[in-house]
Amino acid sequence: MKRIALFLLLLAFCAGYSLPAGAEAQNARTRNNFRLAKKAAKQNKKAMNKVGKKQQKAMKKYQKQQRKAAKSQKHHR
């Protein structure tokens, strides 16, 4: 009888011990997904900043051309 009780107790501890491992694996996947999402957001932000800077540079260049064209028109009259 003692052996059966000991076996059942051992079985209960083993089952209880194995459950957190599954939860730990889930937490690891969650942390990994969070890390990947954070990395993707950082890359997206960097790309958007690069596009924004390029757009501002193009706008400044266009405005400079417009001022130059207006200035040359003014002198030719």
TIPANU-331708 format. One record per atom (N, C-alpha, C): residue in three letters; residue number from 1; x, y, z. Coordinates in steps of 0.2 Angstrom, whole numbers. Each point is the difference from the previous one (the first is absolute). Layout:
BEGIN
VEXDO,ALA,NUM,X,Y,Z
...
END
This chain:
BEGIN
VEXDO,MET,1,4,-6,0
VEXDO,MET,1,-4,6,0
VEXDO,MET,1,4,6,0
VEXDO,LYS,2,6,0,4
VEXDO,LYS,2,4,6,0
VEXDO,LYS,2,3,1,-7
VEXDO,ARG,3,2,-6,-3
VEXDO,ARG,3,3,1,-6
VEXDO,ARG,3,-4,4,-5
VEXDO,ILE,4,-7,-2,0
VEXDO,ILE,4,-5,3,-5
VEXDO,ILE,4,0,7,2
VEXDO,ALA,5,-1,2,6
VEXDO,ALA,5,0,7,2
VEXDO,ALA,5,6,4,-2
VEXDO,LEU,6,6,-3,1
VEXDO,LEU,6,6,3,-2
VEXDO,LEU,6,0,1,-7
VEXDO,PHE,7,-2,-5,-4
VEXDO,PHE,7,0,0,-7
VEXDO,PHE,7,-5,6,-3
VEXDO,LEU,8,-6,0,3
VEXDO,LEU,8,-5,5,-2
VEXDO,LEU,8,3,7,2
VEXDO,LEU,9,3,1,6
VEXDO,LEU,9,3,6,2
VEXDO,LEU,9,6,2,-5
VEXDO,LEU,10,4,-4,-2
VEXDO,LEU,10,5,1,-5
VEXDO,LEU,10,-3,2,-6
VEXDO,LEU,11,-5,-4,-2
VEXDO,LEU,11,-3,2,-7
VEXDO,LEU,11,-3,7,0
VEXDO,ALA,12,-3,2,6
VEXDO,ALA,12,-3,7,1
VEXDO,ALA,12,5,5,-1
VEXDO,PHE,13,6,-1,4
VEXDO,PHE,13,5,5,-1
VEXDO,PHE,13,3,0,-7
VEXDO,CYS,14,1,-5,-3
VEXDO,CYS,14,2,0,-7
VEXDO,CYS,14,-5,4,-5
VEXDO,ALA,15,-6,-2,1
VEXDO,ALA,15,-5,4,-4
VEXDO,ALA,15,0,7,1
VEXDO,GLY,16,1,2,7
VEXDO,GLY,16,0,7,2
VEXDO,GLY,16,6,3,-3
VEXDO,TYR,17,6,-3,0
VEXDO,TYR,17,6,3,-2
VEXDO,TYR,17,0,1,-8
VEXDO,SER,18,-3,-5,-3
VEXDO,SER,18,0,1,-8
VEXDO,SER,18,-5,6,-2
VEXDO,LEU,19,-5,1,3
VEXDO,LEU,19,-4,6,-2
VEXDO,LEU,19,3,7,-1
VEXDO,PRO,20,4,2,5
VEXDO,PRO,20,3,6,0
VEXDO,PRO,20,5,1,-6
VEXDO,ALA,21,3,-6,-2
VEXDO,ALA,21,4,0,-6
VEXDO,ALA,21,-4,2,-6
VEXDO,GLY,22,-6,-2,-1
VEXDO,GLY,22,-4,2,-6
VEXDO,GLY,22,-2,7,1
VEXDO,ALA,23,-1,2,6
VEXDO,ALA,23,-2,7,0
VEXDO,ALA,23,6,5,-1
VEXDO,GLU,24,6,-3,2
VEXDO,GLU,24,6,4,-1
VEXDO,GLU,24,2,0,-8
VEXDO,ALA,25,-2,-5,-3
VEXDO,ALA,25,1,0,-8
VEXDO,ALA,25,-4,5,-3
VEXDO,GLN,26,-7,0,3
VEXDO,GLN,26,-4,5,-3
VEXDO,GLN,26,2,7,2
VEXDO,ASN,27,3,1,6
VEXDO,ASN,27,3,7,2
VEXDO,ASN,27,6,2,-5
VEXDO,ALA,28,4,-5,-1
VEXDO,ALA,28,5,1,-5
VEXDO,ALA,28,-2,2,-7
VEXDO,ARG,29,-5,-3,-2
VEXDO,ARG,29,-3,2,-7
VEXDO,ARG,29,-3,7,0
VEXDO,THR,30,-3,1,6
VEXDO,THR,30,-3,7,1
VEXDO,THR,30,5,5,0
VEXDO,ARG,31,6,-1,4
VEXDO,ARG,31,5,5,0
VEXDO,ARG,31,4,0,-7
VEXDO,ASN,32,0,-5,-3
VEXDO,ASN,32,3,0,-7
VEXDO,ASN,32,-4,4,-5
VEXDO,ASN,33,-6,-1,0
VEXDO,ASN,33,-5,3,-4
VEXDO,ASN,33,0,8,2
VEXDO,PHE,34,0,2,6
VEXDO,PHE,34,1,7,2
VEXDO,PHE,34,6,3,-3
VEXDO,ARG,35,6,-4,1
VEXDO,ARG,35,6,3,-2
VEXDO,ARG,35,0,1,-8
VEXDO,LEU,36,-2,-5,-3
VEXDO,LEU,36,-1,1,-8
VEXDO,LEU,36,-4,5,-2
VEXDO,ALA,37,-6,1,4
VEXDO,ALA,37,-4,6,-2
VEXDO,ALA,37,3,6,2
VEXDO,LYS,38,4,1,5
VEXDO,LYS,38,3,6,2
VEXDO,LYS,38,6,2,-5
VEXDO,LYS,39,3,-6,-2
VEXDO,LYS,39,5,1,-6
VEXDO,LYS,39,-3,3,-6
VEXDO,ALA,40,-5,-3,-2
VEXDO,ALA,40,-4,2,-6
VEXDO,ALA,40,-2,7,0
VEXDO,ALA,41,-3,2,6
VEXDO,ALA,41,-2,7,1
VEXDO,ALA,41,6,4,-1
VEXDO,LYS,42,5,-1,3
VEXDO,LYS,42,6,4,0
VEXDO,LYS,42,3,1,-7
VEXDO,GLN,43,0,-6,-4
VEXDO,GLN,43,2,0,-7
VEXDO,GLN,43,-5,5,-4
VEXDO,ASN,44,-7,-1,1
VEXDO,ASN,44,-5,4,-3
VEXDO,ASN,44,1,7,1
VEXDO,LYS,45,1,2,6
VEXDO,LYS,45,1,7,2
VEXDO,LYS,45,7,3,-3
VEXDO,LYS,46,5,-4,0
VEXDO,LYS,46,6,2,-4
VEXDO,LYS,46,-1,1,-7
VEXDO,ALA,47,-4,-4,-3
VEXDO,ALA,47,-1,0,-7
VEXDO,ALA,47,-5,6,-2
VEXDO,MET,48,-5,2,5
VEXDO,MET,48,-4,5,-1
VEXDO,MET,48,4,7,1
VEXDO,ASN,49,4,0,5
VEXDO,ASN,49,5,6,1
VEXDO,ASN,49,4,1,-7
VEXDO,LYS,50,2,-5,-3
VEXDO,LYS,50,5,1,-6
VEXDO,LYS,50,-4,2,-5
VEXDO,VAL,51,-6,-2,-1
VEXDO,VAL,51,-5,2,-6
VEXDO,VAL,51,-2,8,2
VEXDO,GLY,52,-1,1,6
VEXDO,GLY,52,-2,7,2
VEXDO,GLY,52,6,5,-2
VEXDO,LYS,53,6,-2,2
VEXDO,LYS,53,6,4,-1
VEXDO,LYS,53,1,1,-8
VEXDO,LYS,54,-1,-5,-4
VEXDO,LYS,54,0,0,-7
VEXDO,LYS,54,-5,5,-3
VEXDO,GLN,55,-6,-1,3
VEXDO,GLN,55,-5,5,-2
VEXDO,GLN,55,1,7,1
VEXDO,GLN,56,2,1,6
VEXDO,GLN,56,2,7,2
VEXDO,GLN,56,6,3,-4
VEXDO,LYS,57,5,-4,-2
VEXDO,LYS,57,5,2,-4
VEXDO,LYS,57,-3,2,-7
VEXDO,ALA,58,-4,-4,-3
VEXDO,ALA,58,-3,1,-6
VEXDO,ALA,58,-4,6,0
VEXDO,MET,59,-4,1,5
VEXDO,MET,59,-4,6,0
VEXDO,MET,59,4,7,1
VEXDO,LYS,60,6,-1,4
VEXDO,LYS,60,4,6,0
VEXDO,LYS,60,4,2,-7
VEXDO,LYS,61,1,-6,-3
VEXDO,LYS,61,3,1,-7
VEXDO,LYS,61,-5,3,-5
VEXDO,TYR,62,-6,-2,0
VEXDO,TYR,62,-5,3,-4
VEXDO,TYR,62,-1,7,2
VEXDO,GLN,63,0,2,6
VEXDO,GLN,63,-1,7,2
VEXDO,GLN,63,5,4,-2
VEXDO,LYS,64,6,-3,0
VEXDO,LYS,64,6,4,-2
VEXDO,LYS,64,0,1,-8
VEXDO,GLN,65,-2,-5,-3
VEXDO,GLN,65,-1,1,-8
VEXDO,GLN,65,-5,5,-1
VEXDO,GLN,66,-6,0,4
VEXDO,GLN,66,-5,5,-1
VEXDO,GLN,66,2,7,1
VEXDO,ARG,67,4,1,5
VEXDO,ARG,67,3,7,2
VEXDO,ARG,67,5,2,-5
VEXDO,LYS,68,4,-5,-3
VEXDO,LYS,68,5,2,-5
VEXDO,LYS,68,-4,2,-6
VEXDO,ALA,69,-5,-4,-2
VEXDO,ALA,69,-4,2,-6
VEXDO,ALA,69,-3,6,0
VEXDO,ALA,70,-3,2,6
VEXDO,ALA,70,-4,6,1
VEXDO,ALA,70,5,6,0
VEXDO,LYS,71,6,-1,3
VEXDO,LYS,71,6,5,0
VEXDO,LYS,71,2,1,-7
VEXDO,SER,72,1,-5,-4
VEXDO,SER,72,2,1,-7
VEXDO,SER,72,-5,3,-5
VEXDO,GLN,73,-7,-1,2
VEXDO,GLN,73,-5,3,-4
VEXDO,GLN,73,0,7,2
VEXDO,LYS,74,1,2,6
VEXDO,LYS,74,0,7,2
VEXDO,LYS,74,5,4,-3
VEXDO,HIS,75,6,-3,-1
VEXDO,HIS,75,6,4,-3
VEXDO,HIS,75,-1,0,-8
VEXDO,HIS,76,-4,-4,-3
VEXDO,HIS,76,-1,0,-7
VEXDO,HIS,76,-5,5,-3
VEXDO,ARG,77,-4,3,5
VEXDO,ARG,77,-5,4,-3
VEXDO,ARG,77,3,7,-1
END
